Amino acid sequence: MTPIESSQLDLNDKTILVTGGTGSFGKIFTRTVIDRYKPRKLIIFSRDELKQYEMAHEWSQDRYPFLRYFIGDVRDRDRLYRAFDGVDVVVHAAALKQVPAAEYNPFEAIKTNVLGAANVVDAAIDRNVKKVIALSTDKAANPINLYGATKLCSDKLFVAANNYSGYHGTRFGVVRYGNVVGSRGSVIPFFLRMRANGVLPITDPRMTRFWITLEQGVNFVLACLERMEGGEIFVPKIPSMKVLDLAQAIAPECRTEVVGIRPGEKLHESLITVEDARTTIELEDRFIIEPQFPTWGDYDKDFHGGRAVAEFFSYTSENNPEWLDRDELQAWLKHT
């Protein structure tokens, strides 16, 4: 992976809130903030009291008095208003992410991923939060499943939110990246479980995916929080890997069985579409999809520098110039 520019973000004496804070990302984010900064408060906002209980055993308030464990759901607008009181920075990581579950329970996915995003926007503006950055997914680019469609809608809400933050001055940005090594929703834990059977099911031997580690994802979010002006969708330069190579790297002793692409799956994923390219700039470690209509008045097109990408540019897991080999993947897995 192209090294991500190190963050000079200062979160000391700031109040930070992370939605979905007991998830895979939230835990690594919490550990990173604890290791690097001395915040006034770090609020773990999630709806699962058991996960909060377990997390509090690892990072207790006795040892880390700035930690707060706040039970709530992004669907609950009033609860967000209470939670966001006095908050400087919000990282929005809460979502329903399982593609099959979203297809079977579409209204639930919409309530969390779309209406929940709208609630976060409203609460952040009205509570004078300074910066909000939302986590997105490659499935939001040219979506073919409901999960991707809800995240595309969420991305649009966060970009447009800059238009009506008014005198509050809240700024919103989005980070979009691919599959996360070590997360609960990744295919990797599934392959590790299936290893005992001696057979790994492969949807299609040609299938490719983008990959990033949780630590890289957290570092990228922090770097983007530092340099965001508002309205950007930040895309890291990350490697691709064939799912077949992934399976063989995890369990070389197992045979593979092709089972076909499941409903809602793509053969290859996109992070930047041809349509996005018209407003995309390239930096050394990332791409930035700039807002098409930054009518909030203070958006500086030259703020980030970089250069415009080619007219018909796209960034897909198939045409990616950077590929992850088996040795690199195995090195990543040792740290998950």
N, C-alpha and C positions, 0 to 999 in steps of 0.2 A: 504494500500500500504506500502511495506517496505520503511522506511524512506530513502530518498536519501542523500548520504553523502554531507554535506554542501560544497559549492564552496568557495575556497580561491582565485579564479581568480581575478587578478587585471586589471581592465579595465580603471583605472584612467589615464587620459592624452593619451588615445588610440583613434584612429579613427575606428569606428565600422560601418559597413553597413549591413542592413538586406534587402534582396530581398523579395518581397511580403510583404513589411513592413506595409501596411494598412490592412492586413488580421487579422484574429482572433489571431493567434500567434504573429504577428508583433506588435499588439497593446499592448499585455501583456508584450512582450519582451521590448518594449519601456518604458513602465511604470516601469518595474523592473530595467532597466539600469538607468533611471532617479532617482529612489529611492535609489539605492545602490552605484552609481559611479559618478565620475566627468570626463566624457570623453572629449577629445579634440573636437571630432565631433561624432554625431550619425546620420547617413544618412538613411532616409526612402526612399527606392527605390521601386517604383511600377508604374504601367501604368495607374492608375485610378485617374484623377485629382480631381474628386469630393470627393473621399475618402480622398485624401491628404488635400483638403480644409477643410473637416470636422475634420480631425485629428489635423490640425494646429489650430483649434479653441480650442481644448482641451489642446494641448501642443504648445503654440505659441513660435515663435522664440524670441519675446520680453522677455518672461519669461525664456526661455531656449535657450540662444543664440548659444549653441553648436548643436542644431537640424538643419538638412538640409532635405528639401523635394525635392526629385529628381525624376522627371517623366522619366520613361524609361521602356523598356521591355527586359527580358532576351533573347528574340529572336534576339535583336539588339546588335551584338557583339561590334560595334564601341561605342555605348552608354555605355556599360559596361566598356570598356577601359577608357572612360572619368570618369565614376563614381568611379572606383576603384583606381584612382590616389591618392596615399598617404594613402590608407586604410591599417590598421593593421589586422583587423579581419572581416571576412564575415560570416554571417549566411544566408544560402540559404533556404528560406521558400516559394519561388514563385513556383506555380505549378497549373496545371488544375487538379482538384481533384474529380470531380463528375463522378462516374462510368458510368451512362447512357449517359452523355454528351460526355465522351471520346469514348464510343462505337459508337456513332452516328457521331462524328467528329474526327476520328482517326488521321488524318494528323495534326490537330490543337494540339492534345495532344502530339504527337511526337515532334512537333516544339518547344513547351514550355518545356516539361518535359525531353526530351532527348537532342535535339539540344541546348536548353537553358542551360542545365547542362554543355554541352561541352563548350559553350561560357563563362560560369562562370569560368570553369577550366582554359581556355586559358587566360582570362583577369586577373585572380588572379595570375597566374605564371608570366606573363609578366609585371604586375604592382607591383611585389614583395610583395604581401599580405603574411602575416606570417602564418595565420591559416584560414582555411575554414571548416565550419561544415554544412552539408546538412541534411535537415529533410526528412525522409523516412516514410514508412508506413508498417503495417503488411501485406497489400495486395501485397507487393513486394516479400514475401516469398512464393514460389510455386504459382506464379500468375495464375489466370484463366480469368482475364479481362485485357483489354488494359491498363487501368490506372496502375494496379499492374505491368504489363510488362514494362511500361515506367519507373516506379520508380525503378524496379530491374535494368534496363539498366543504369539509373542515378546512382544508388549505385555503380555499377561496374565502371562507369566512374570516380567517385570520389575516389574510392579506388585505381584504376590504376593510377590516376593523380600523386600520390606520386612518381611513377617510372620515370616521365620525368619532374619533376620540376627543376632538375639539380642544378646548382649553386645558383638559386634563393631561394631554400630551403623551398618553400611553402609546408605546410602540410595540408592534407585533411582528414576529418573523416565524419562519417555518424551516425546519431541518428535515430533509428527505433522504433516507438511505435504504439499503437493502437488507437481506437476511442477516440476523445477528447470531454469531457463533456463541453458543452457551445459553441463549435465552430459552425459556420454557416452550415457546412456539416453534422453535427451530426443528428441522428434520434430523439434526445431529443426535439429540437425545433418543429419538425414535430408532435411528440406526443402531445406537448403542444397546438399546433394549432388544432389538431383533437379532443382535449378534449371536445370542445363545442358540437361536434356531438354525443357524448356518446358512440362512437365505435372507437377502435384503431385497425388498421389492423396489423396483425402479420404474418410475412412470414412463420415462422415455430416455434412451441413452444420449440423445442430442441435447437434452434440457440443460440450460445454464442458469446460474443465479449470481447476483452480487453478494459479497460477503464482507462483514465488518465485525469486529469484536465489541463486546460491551464497553470495554475501557476506551477503545477508539471512538465509539459513539458518544460517550460522555465527554471526552476531550474535545470532540468536534462541536458539541452543543455549547460548551463553555467558550470555545474560540469564536463561535458565531454570535453568542450573547455579547461578547466584547465588541465585535465590529459591525453588528447589525445597525442599520439606520431605520428600518421599518419597512415591511412589505416584501422583503426578499424571501425566496425559497433557496436555501443553501443545500448544495449537493456535493458530498465529498468524492474525491477520486479514490475508488476502492476496487479491489480485484474481483474478477469473475472466476467461477469454477464450474465445470460440468458436474451434474449431480452424480453421474456414474463414477467419475474420478473421486468425488467426495466419499461415496460408499466404499470404494476400493481402498481409499486411504484410511478409513475408519476400521474396516474389517477386511483386510486383504485375504484372509482365510475363507471368507464366505463367498458363495456364488450369488449372482444377481438374477432376478426374475423380473422381466418387463411386464408391468400390469396395466399400462395405458394412462394417459393424462386424465386426471379427475376433473369433474365439472368445476368451472371457475378458475382453472389453472392456465397459465400461458407456457408456451415452450421456452420463451425468453422474456426476461423482465426489462422494463425501461425505467430510467430515472429522469431523462430529459427527452421529450418528444420533438419531432421536427417543428411542430407549431410553437413549442417553448423556445426554440432556438432563436427566434426573432428578437427576444429580449434577454438572451443568456450571454453572460460574459465568463471568461475563463481566467482563473488565477492558477498559481503553481500547484496548490493542493486541493482546489475545489472549483466547482462551477457555481455561479449565482444566477438564478432566474429572477430578473428584476421585475417589479410591478409594471404592468402595461399602462395603467392610468393612475399615477401617483398624484392625486388631486389634493393631498393634504398639505401641499405648499412648500414643504421644506426638504423634499427629497432631492438629493444631489446625484445626478447621473454619473458624475465623475468621482464619487466618494470612495468607491472600492478600487478604482484603477482597473487593471486587467484589460483584456481585449475581447471584442465580439467574436463569437464562434461563427463558423461558416453558415451560409444561408440554409442549407439542408442538413445541418448537423443533427445527429441524435446520439444519445448515450444509452446503449442497451448492453445487457449482459453478454450478448453475442458479438457485438462489434467492439467491445472493450479492448484497449491495447494492453491492459494489465491483467495477468492471469495468476491465480494462486496454484502453486504446485503442491504435491502431496506432503513434502517435507515441511513446507511452510504451514500447511494446515495442521499437521501434527504438532508443530511448535505452538501454534495458537491454542490447540486443545489442551495442552499441558498447563495453560494459564487460565483455563475456564473452570 
